[in-house]
Each structure stands twice: as structure tokens, then as C-alpha cells.
Amino acid sequence: MNTVNVSGKILNLTKTSNSNNTKVALGTIGIYRQKDPETGKNKYDNVSFIGYGKISDFLHEDDNVALTGNLNTYQKDVGLDYPITITQINVTHVDNFSLQSKQDYKPAYTEHQSTGLDMDSLDEAVDQITIKDSDLPF
């Protein structure tokens, strides 16, 4: 099965759309490899990725993410004697661990559908509920 899971920092993100007006996000993820024994600096592998549609909404520059997807390779003619091989991740799932994205998060519903309580003040509402022993069925 062609599935890959990587985690790292999103770099060089470009958001655009294709000819079908589908949102497309192209970028690179910097994946930690190890420390260089000579210099002591961290070393990273930079892997290209592409995300289509709703996936592109969850990708933001400089975010720390875990990407799940499929590896794709293709040949690209760049005017040399031989074409170069491009390897990229076709992203199918994003787990975002950055705080800046969580601050921008807005829930789809601000009011609970069955109780009508404001979801932002749900913790306060739960604190106000009093349950007595006679309320319990056992």
C-alpha cells in the first residue's frame, strides 16, 4: 500500500487553483533527520507536497503538521540530457499542531442544536447543572 506519514514544518507554501477551480496548495515540508555530528546543527529533509480541495484550507506556512498521503513520482524535462524525477506527497489528511491555526479556528455551530446553549459558554452551563440522587435511575 502506498501510504506515507511525515511530520515537520510547512515551508514555501503556495495556494492557487487549477483549471477546474479546485483549490490547490503546493509546498515543502521540512522533516527533521538528525544533528550533524560535525557542526551540531539540525539537519532536515525537504519533501514537496500537494493538497487539493478542502485539504488546502488546513495547510498554513510555518505550521507544524503531520501529513498523511501517497507518494507520487513523475518525470520532468528541464532541458538536460535526461529528465529529472520529481517525488511529492499527495496529501489526504492533515493534523495541525500549531497554535496560530487553532486561534483562527471557528466552530461550524456556535449554538448547540438540541439544547440551544451557546457552545462557547458550554463549560459555564455544565457547571450550573445540579443533579440529585433522586434524578438518577438507579
GINORRA-V386557 format. One record per residue. N is the residue number from 1. SS is DSSP state (~ for helix, > for strand, _ for the rest). PSI is psi in radians with two decimals (* if undefined). D_FIRST is the distance of its C-alpha to the first C-alpha in Angstrom with 2 decimals. Layout:
n=N ss=SS psi=PSI d_first=D_FIRST
n=N ss=SS psi=PSI d_first=D_FIRST
//
This chain:
n=1 ss=_ psi=2.39 d_first=0.00
n=2 ss=_ psi=1.49 d_first=3.79
n=3 ss=_ psi=2.40 d_first=5.96
n=4 ss=> psi=2.46 d_first=9.33
n=5 ss=> psi=2.18 d_first=12.48
n=6 ss=> psi=2.71 d_first=15.82
n=7 ss=> psi=2.54 d_first=19.41
n=8 ss=> psi=-2.77 d_first=22.55
n=9 ss=> psi=2.35 d_first=25.27
n=10 ss=> psi=2.27 d_first=25.12
n=11 ss=> psi=2.68 d_first=27.28
n=12 ss=> psi=0.92 d_first=28.67
n=13 ss=> psi=2.31 d_first=27.53
n=14 ss=> psi=2.20 d_first=28.64
n=15 ss=> psi=2.33 d_first=28.60
n=16 ss=> psi=-2.90 d_first=29.44
n=17 ss=> psi=2.71 d_first=28.72
n=18 ss=_ psi=-2.99 d_first=27.66
n=19 ss=_ psi=-0.36 d_first=29.78
n=20 ss=_ psi=0.16 d_first=28.70
n=21 ss=_ psi=0.47 d_first=29.93
n=22 ss=_ psi=2.31 d_first=26.48
n=23 ss=> psi=2.43 d_first=26.48
n=24 ss=> psi=2.34 d_first=24.45
n=25 ss=> psi=2.15 d_first=24.17
n=26 ss=> psi=2.38 d_first=23.64
n=27 ss=> psi=-2.96 d_first=23.89
n=28 ss=> psi=2.46 d_first=23.05
n=29 ss=> psi=2.24 d_first=21.95
n=30 ss=> psi=1.99 d_first=23.81
n=31 ss=> psi=2.13 d_first=21.82
n=32 ss=> psi=2.27 d_first=24.20
n=33 ss=> psi=-1.06 d_first=23.94
n=34 ss=> psi=3.11 d_first=27.20
n=35 ss=> psi=2.47 d_first=30.95
n=36 ss=_ psi=2.12 d_first=32.64
n=37 ss=_ psi=-0.45 d_first=34.89
n=38 ss=_ psi=-0.78 d_first=37.67
n=39 ss=_ psi=-0.36 d_first=37.99
n=40 ss=_ psi=0.06 d_first=36.45
n=41 ss=_ psi=2.64 d_first=34.64
n=42 ss=> psi=2.51 d_first=31.08
n=43 ss=> psi=2.50 d_first=28.55
n=44 ss=> psi=2.58 d_first=25.69
n=45 ss=> psi=2.27 d_first=22.79
n=46 ss=> psi=2.04 d_first=22.87
n=47 ss=> psi=2.32 d_first=19.67
n=48 ss=> psi=2.62 d_first=20.06
n=49 ss=> psi=2.84 d_first=18.46
n=50 ss=> psi=2.38 d_first=19.14
n=51 ss=> psi=2.31 d_first=19.44
n=52 ss=> psi=2.65 d_first=20.75
n=53 ss=~ psi=-2.35 d_first=23.16
n=54 ss=~ psi=-0.48 d_first=23.74
n=55 ss=~ psi=-0.65 d_first=21.24
n=56 ss=~ psi=-0.42 d_first=23.85
n=57 ss=~ psi=-0.38 d_first=26.46
n=58 ss=~ psi=0.03 d_first=24.79
n=59 ss=_ psi=2.15 d_first=24.67
n=60 ss=_ psi=2.49 d_first=27.99
n=61 ss=_ psi=2.40 d_first=29.31
n=62 ss=_ psi=0.15 d_first=29.73
n=63 ss=_ psi=2.56 d_first=27.75
n=64 ss=> psi=2.12 d_first=25.76
n=65 ss=> psi=2.84 d_first=22.36
n=66 ss=> psi=2.18 d_first=18.89
n=67 ss=> psi=2.41 d_first=16.33
n=68 ss=> psi=2.40 d_first=12.84
n=69 ss=> psi=-2.83 d_first=11.01
n=70 ss=> psi=2.51 d_first=9.00
n=71 ss=> psi=2.26 d_first=10.41
n=72 ss=> psi=2.45 d_first=12.66
n=73 ss=> psi=2.55 d_first=15.19
n=74 ss=> psi=2.81 d_first=18.35
n=75 ss=> psi=2.42 d_first=21.74
n=76 ss=> psi=2.22 d_first=24.84
n=77 ss=_ psi=2.07 d_first=28.37
n=78 ss=_ psi=0.33 d_first=30.63
n=79 ss=_ psi=0.10 d_first=33.66
n=80 ss=_ psi=-3.13 d_first=33.05
n=81 ss=_ psi=-0.60 d_first=33.05
n=82 ss=_ psi=2.59 d_first=29.27
n=83 ss=_ psi=2.72 d_first=26.76
n=84 ss=> psi=2.68 d_first=24.77
n=85 ss=> psi=2.19 d_first=21.00
n=86 ss=> psi=2.28 d_first=19.93
n=87 ss=> psi=2.26 d_first=16.73
n=88 ss=> psi=2.80 d_first=16.23
n=89 ss=> psi=2.20 d_first=14.14
n=90 ss=> psi=1.80 d_first=14.05
n=91 ss=> psi=2.27 d_first=15.00
n=92 ss=> psi=-0.28 d_first=14.18
n=93 ss=> psi=2.47 d_first=16.04
n=94 ss=> psi=2.26 d_first=18.99
n=95 ss=> psi=2.03 d_first=20.88
n=96 ss=> psi=2.20 d_first=24.23
n=97 ss=_ psi=0.10 d_first=26.41
n=98 ss=_ psi=2.51 d_first=29.38
n=99 ss=~ psi=-0.59 d_first=32.75
n=100 ss=~ psi=-0.60 d_first=33.74
n=101 ss=~ psi=-0.59 d_first=31.09
n=102 ss=~ psi=-0.51 d_first=32.13
n=103 ss=~ psi=-0.55 d_first=35.72
n=104 ss=_ psi=-0.13 d_first=34.92
n=105 ss=_ psi=2.28 d_first=33.16
n=106 ss=_ psi=2.13 d_first=35.17
n=107 ss=_ psi=2.66 d_first=34.35
n=108 ss=_ psi=-0.63 d_first=34.19
n=109 ss=_ psi=2.28 d_first=37.07
n=110 ss=_ psi=-0.21 d_first=40.04
n=111 ss=> psi=2.32 d_first=41.78
n=112 ss=_ psi=2.33 d_first=40.52
n=113 ss=_ psi=-0.68 d_first=40.42
n=114 ss=_ psi=-0.59 d_first=42.29
n=115 ss=_ psi=-0.37 d_first=44.64
n=116 ss=_ psi=0.10 d_first=45.34
n=117 ss=_ psi=2.55 d_first=45.17
n=118 ss=> psi=2.15 d_first=44.20
n=119 ss=~ psi=-0.51 d_first=40.71
n=120 ss=~ psi=-0.48 d_first=41.82
n=121 ss=~ psi=0.40 d_first=44.65
n=122 ss=~ psi=-0.66 d_first=42.80
n=123 ss=~ psi=-0.69 d_first=43.36
n=124 ss=~ psi=-0.69 d_first=47.05
n=125 ss=~ psi=-0.69 d_first=47.13
n=126 ss=~ psi=-0.63 d_first=45.54
n=127 ss=~ psi=-0.42 d_first=48.19
n=128 ss=~ psi=-0.21 d_first=50.87
n=129 ss=_ psi=2.26 d_first=49.88
n=130 ss=_ psi=2.17 d_first=52.14
n=131 ss=_ psi=2.23 d_first=51.33
n=132 ss=_ psi=2.85 d_first=54.16
n=133 ss=~ psi=-0.58 d_first=54.08
n=134 ss=~ psi=-0.29 d_first=55.67
n=135 ss=~ psi=-0.36 d_first=52.69
n=136 ss=_ psi=2.52 d_first=50.34
n=137 ss=_ psi=-0.07 d_first=50.02
n=138 ss=_ psi=* d_first=50.39
//
